[in-house]
């Protein structure tokens, strides 16, 4: 029976995860003509960078030059290693994520079963299924990026750090535990820079517990990946951070402000964790001093580490974009909540005179947090439905244009503000990104406090001999970048876009001669989704359509 606690919950939760993931894949294939598509363009950026690193030794979206388009050095290196061994496959990130998700559930099962020796199979199964549904794990794996692996790494890191923190101050920590903590800190920092939030809290708790050397070593280990990448990037560009981090931190990202602390998508789990911590502290005070256990129990240490990480990330970290940025916080939060509930049930009983009051207080607390539970169910629903919708959005919006370039202009320079699909499906094209995720020129302009204006765009395109520009002309600010000398050849309008809210991509040529060639190639291209409304210029006017930004839009007939 005891061994079943280590297997049955994991088996059930893994089966639920696999079933939901397969349903997502089946739904995507059904609505996208049998083509597998990730719900975000970013997954293809990582794939393209990893492929170029593995096959050409170039860290970039194209094999022509370095570009800091990947904000996860560890994930890029992992994919590059797989590609080096197994070749280029669009499903590689999905398979890696599925494996990471199953390992995550295994680790969560081991943590809970060992920390809560009296917890039953039903309790453990409920906790693991909550991880699957509330993160939500199938949608996170389907995104095809590093966030599932990051969640696994952070769970292992916090779990080991909680064990070290729970040891008595005068007890020596085994060398193997310290080595494991340092390896996990280094790995987490290399996978995502947001790991610094958790590592910072771990360092603070270890310092409180007078583990000064371990705390300092953990901080240093977590910096190995970012520092290595920074030196590598600086050698090529003179910049230490990935382009995406620089551009997003300058105002194009999803970072929270203090005013948004209580409105971000982290709030439900943060409030639940805060309530759990306060309840545990109150329960401890109600137990006679002679019967109290140590303050730094494993579950309490885990809970404190998680609440600190949640709060720090919510203050200064990114959230949203199909729930991927905060996913690791929900993994940690659900496990911490299960540990808190389990330890509360197993702790010493409070005085009989207070038990009736405690029951009523518990009932009142349950009613008070019910809205948070409903919000978590809302998250679980959208974690599936939004990913399913976004898969089709990317198929309609990005795949056709990438296939057009891959077939008709495979070796040309192309200016584009969505680069992932192009980089993957047109691997030899030279892609110029005016938003700066894949090209250094816009990053240098931003650092010099200069705009990407039409004159610079014209000069940049001419210097690189760009034959085509594919731009989302209803993207905010894009109209201020387009040179007047460019020729508008065609626009595509797509009626649904859940994540990015824009609906028009337009094809420009640098001059009249190039426009005639482009017009002929577009007219002969029939691999366009039937949902797209095509506008051919000058036959259908002189300017692209401008539908209202939002999840859905009306594309007028040409």
N, C-alpha and C positions, 0 to 999 in steps of 0.2 A: 504493500500500500504506500509505503514511504517513497519507493522508487517511482511509483506512478505519478507523484507530485512533480517530478522532474521531466516527465514525458507527456502525459495526457494533456495538460493545459497548452503546452507548446504545440503538440500535434493538432489540437482543435483550432487554435488561433492561426497557425500556419495554413491550415486548410481553408479557413475563412478568407485569409489574405489571398491565397492562390485563386480561389473561386472568384473573388471580386476583381482581381487583376485580369484574369482571363476574360471576364465579362467586359471589362473596359477595352481590352484588345479586340475582342470580337465585335463590339459595338463600333470601334474605330474602323476596322477593316470593312464592315458592312456599309458604313456611310461614306467611305472614301475609296470606293471601287477596288477594294482589295489591297490598297497601298497602306503600309504601316507608316504612321506619322506621329511624331511627338507633339505635345500641346504647346510647346514654346520653341521659338526660333533659337534660343540660347543653347539648347541641347546640341544642335548642329554646329554651333560655334566651337564647342568643346570637341566634338567629333572631328571637325576639320583641323583644328590646331593639333590634336593628338595624332591624326593621320600624317600631317606634314612633319611633325616631330619624329614619328616612327620611320617614315619612308624617306624623308629628305634631310632630317636633322635641323629643320627650321621650326622655331616656335612662332607660328603665325597662321592666319586664316588662309593664306596662300603660300605656296612654296617659294615665293619671290623675295620675301623680307620678313623680319621679325615684327610681330605685333602683339601687344599685351592685352589680347582680347579675353583671355581666360583669367578669372579671379580665383581659381582653385588649382594651384600648382600640383597638389597631390592627386587630384582627380585626373588632371591632364596626363601626368606621368603614368598613372595606373592604366588609363585607356591606351596610351601609347605603347606600353608594355604588352597589353593584350593584342593590339593590332600587329605589333612586331611578330608575335607568335602565331596568331590565328588569322591574320588578314583583316581587311576592312569590311565591317558588317554594320548595317544601320541598327541592328538589334543588340549590339555589344553593350551600350549603356543600360538597356532594359534588363539584360541578363545579369549584369553586375549589380544593379539595384535590387533585383529579386533575391539574389544571394545575400546581399547586405541586409535586406529586410528580414529574411528568415534567421540570419545570425542574430539580428537585433532581438527578435522574439525569444530566441534561445537564451541570450544573455539576460533578458528581463525575467524569464522564467527561473533561471538559476539564482539571480539576485533575490527575488521574492521568496522562493522556496527555502533558500538557506537562511535568510534573515527572519523568516516567519515560520518556525518549525511546526507550529500548531495550525497554520492556515490550511484549509481544505482544498481539494481539487476544484470545487465550484468557485471559490473565491479567487484562486489563481487564474482560472480560465476566464473569469469575468474581467480581471485586470488586464490580461493579455489581449482579449478581444476589444477592450476599450482602447488600447494602444492602436490596434488595427483600424478601428473605426473613427477615432477622434483626431488622429494625427493629420489626415487619414493616410495610412500606409500604402494602399494600392495606388491612389492618385499620386503620391509622392514618388513612388517607383516609376510610374508612367511618365513623369516629367522628364526623366532621362538625364538628370543632372546629379551633382554630388551630394545632395541633401540627405538622402537615405544613408549613405556611408558616413556622413558627418554626424547624423543622429546616433548611429551605432558607436562611433568613436567617442562621442560625448557621454553616452550612457556608460560605456566601459570606464571612461576617465572619472566621472563623478562617482560611480560605484566604488572604485578602488580608493579614491580620495576620501570618501565617507568612511571606509573601513579604517584607513590610516588615522583619520581625525577621531574616530571613536576609541582608539587605543588609549589606555592610561598614559599620562605624560611621562612617567618613569619607565615605560615599557619600550624596549628597543624595537624598531621597525625592521623586519627582515629585509635584507638587501634585495631579494627578488621582488618584493612589493615596491620598493623605491625605484628599481630599474623599470618595472612595469609602468609605474606612474609617469616616469620620464619619457618612455617610449610612446605612451598614449598621448601625453601632452604634445610631443613633437608631431605625431601623426595628425592629431586634431588640428593643430595650428597650420599644418600644410594643406589640409583639406579645405578649411574655411577660416578666413581671418576672424570671423565672429567668435571663434573659440577663445579669443583673448578675454571675453566676458566671463566665461566659466573658469578659465585659468586664474584670472584676477581674484575671483571670489575664493577659489581653492587656496591661493596664496594667503589671502587674508585670514581664512579659518586656520590654516596651518601655523601661521604666525601667532594667532591667539592660543593655539595649542602648543606653542613653543617648539615647533618643528621648523626652525628658521632655515637651516641648510636645505631641507627638503623643499620648502616653499621657494627659495631662490633658484634651486635647480629646476623645479617645475616651470617657473617663469622663463628661464633661459632656454629650456628644451622646447617650449611652445614657440619660441621665436626662430628656431632653426630654419623651418620651411620658408617663412616670409623673408628672412634675411638672405637665405640662399637665392630665392627668386629675385629679391631686390638687387643683389649684386649682379646677377645674370642679366636682368633687365637694364640696369644702369650701363653695362658694357655696350649694349646695343642702342640705347635710346637716351641715356642720361637721366632716366627716370627710375625711381625705385618701386613704384606701385603699378599694378595693372592699369591699363587705360580705363577699363570699366569702373574701377574704384575711384580714379581721379575724376572722371566725368560725372559719376553719380553723386560723389561727395560735394560736387560744386553746385548741386541743386537739381540734378536730373534723376535722382533716385527716390527711394521710398523710406528714408530715415524719419524717425519720429522726432518731435520736439517735446518739450516739457508739457506744453498745452495739450498735446495729443496722447499723454500718458494713459489717460483713462478711456480713450476711444479706440485704441489700436486693437488688432486681433489677438494680442497676447493677454488682454485684460481678463477674459473669463478664467483661464487657467491660473493667472497670477493671483486673482482674488480668491480662488479656491485654495491655492497653496497658502496664502496668507491666513485664511480662516483656519486651515488645518494646523498651521504652526501655532496660532493663538490658542486653539482648543487643546493642543498637546501641552502647552505651557500652563494653561489653566488646570488641566487634569493633574498635572504634576503637583501644583500647589495644593490641590484638594486632598492629596494622599498624605497621610501622616509622614513626617520627616523620617521616622525610623524605618519606614517601609519603602521609601523612594529608591529607585535605582539610580544609576549614574545619569547625569544630564546629557552627556554626549553619547547617547546610544547610536547604533548604526542608522536606524530610521530617522532619528532627530538630526544627525549629522547630514544625511542625504537631503532631508527636507530643507535645512538651512542653506546648504549649497545651492539647491535648486531655486529657492526663493530669491537669493541674491543674484543668481544668474538671470532669472526672469526679469527682475527689476532693472538690472543694468542694461540688458538688451532692449527692454521696452523704452528706456530713456534715450538711448543713442543708436540702437541698431535698426536695420531694415525689417519690414514686415510685408506680408501680402504676396502678390503675384502668384496666384494659385496656392497660397498658404505655405510656400516652400521655405521662406526665410525663417519662420518661427516654428517649423515642424519639430526640430530637435527639442524645443522648449516643451512642446506637448508630450513628447516621449518621456522626457525627464519628469514632467509634472504628473503624468498618470502613474508612473512608477513610484514617485515620491508620495502621492496620495494613497496608493495601495499600502505602502510601508507604514504610513502614519495611522491608517485605519487598523491595520494588522497589529501594530505595536500597542495601540490603544486598547484593543480587545484582549491582548495578552498581558497587559500591565497589571500591577497590583490593584485590588478593588478599593474604591473610596469608602469612607465611613457610611454605615447603613443610614444614618440620619440625612445624608446628602444624596443618596441614590435616587429617590423619587424626584427630587428637584433636578438632578442631572438628566433624568429621562425626559422631563418636560423641556429642559433647556435644549437637549439634543433634537427634540421634535421641532421646537421653534427655529433652531438653526437650520434644520433640513428644509423647512418652508422658506426661510430667508434666502437660501442658496438655490432654490428651485429655478429661478430665472436664469442662473448661470448654467444649470443643466440643460435647459431648453436651448440656450445659445450654443452649447457644445453639440447638441443634436443638429442644430442648424448648420454648424460647421461640418459635421459628418456628411450631411446631405450635399452641401455645395462642394465638398472635397471630391465627390464623385461626379456630380452633374456638371460642374464647371470644367473639370478636366475633359469630360466627354465632349462638351460643346467646343472647347478650345482645340481639341484634336482636329475637328472638322474645319474650324476657322483657319488653322495653319495650312491645311490641305488646300483650301480655296484660295487663301491670300498669298501663300509663299511658294507652293510647289510648282505651279504652272510657270511663273516667271523664272524660277531657277532652272527648270527643264528647258525653257526657251533659250536661255543664255548657254546652257550646257550643250545644246544641239547646234545653235546658230552662231554663237560667238564664243567658242570655248577658250580661246587664247587671248581675247581682247581685254583691255582695261574697262571696267564698268564702275560707275559711281552708283552707290546704293546705300540707303539708310537702314535696311534690314539685310543682314549679311550672312546669317547662319545657313539657310538653305542654299544660297548662291555659292558659299564657300564649299559646301559638301557636294552639291550636284554639278558644279562647274569648277572642278578642282584646279584647273590650270589658268583660270581667269584671274586677272589682277583686280582686286576689289578695293575701291576707294570709299571709305565710310565717312561722310560729312558729320556724323554725330560722334565720332571719335572712339567708338568701341574697338574698331579694327584698324584704324589708321592714326599715326602719330601727329599728322599735321593739325587736325582740329584740337588736339590736346595742347599742342604748343601755342595755338592761337588763344585758347582759354587761359593758359598760364600767363600769357602776355596781355590779357584783358582786351583782346581784339575779337571782333565778331567774324563769323564765317559769312561774308557778304558775297554778292554776285561776282564782284571783281576777282576776289580770291578764288571762288569756285571756278570761274572761267579760266583763270591762270593755271590752277591746279590740274583741271581736266586737260588743258592743252599740253601741259608739261608731260603728263602721263599718257598722252594720246588716247584719251578715253573716247570710245565710239558710241557709248550709250550711258544714259543715266536713268535709273528706276527709282523714283522718289514718291513717298506718300505725301501728295500735295495738300492733303487736309490735316497733316501733322502740324501742331502748333509751331510757328516760326519757319516752316520749310519754305513758304512762299517768299521769304526775305532773302533766301540763299540762291534762287534760280536766276542765272544770267539771262538778260533779255535777248542775247544772240542765239540762245538755244532754240531748237525747233521742236514744238510739241507734236508728237506723231500719234500717240494713242493713250487712252486712259482706261483703266479697268475699275469698275465699281462693284464691290461685294457687300451684300446687305447685312451681314452679321459679323461682329468682332467683339467678343466678350472682354478680352484682356486689354487690348490696345485702343479700342474705341474709334479707330480711324477706318475709312472705307474706300479710299481711292488711291491707287498707285498709277503713276503716269510715266510714260516712256518718252525720253527726250533724246534728240540727236544734236551733236555740236554744231552742225551746219546743214545747209540745204542738200548737198550731195549725200552726206551721211543719212539724212532724213529719208531720201528716196530709197536707199538700200534697206534701211530699217523698216520702212513701210512695207516693202515687198516681203521681207522675212516675216513680219508680224501677220501679214495677210495670209501667208502660207502656213502659219502655225495654228493647228486646231486642237492642241492639247490643253484647252482652257475649260475650267469647270463650267457647267451649264448655268450655275448661279451667278456667274460674273456677267455684268452688262458692259459691253465694249463700246468705246467712243473713238471713232477714227477721225483724225483732223487732217485738213481743214473741213472735211465733209460734214462733220457733226458739230462745228463751231470752232471757237478759237481758244477756249479756256476749259480746264477740267471741271467736272461737276463738284459742287461743294455741299454734300449732305450734312445734316447736323451730326455732331460727334455724339456717340453713345453706343450702347450694346447693339442696337439695330438701327438701320437707316433705310430710307427710300431712295432707290437709284432710279432717277427719271429715265424714260425711254429716250434714246438718242434721236 
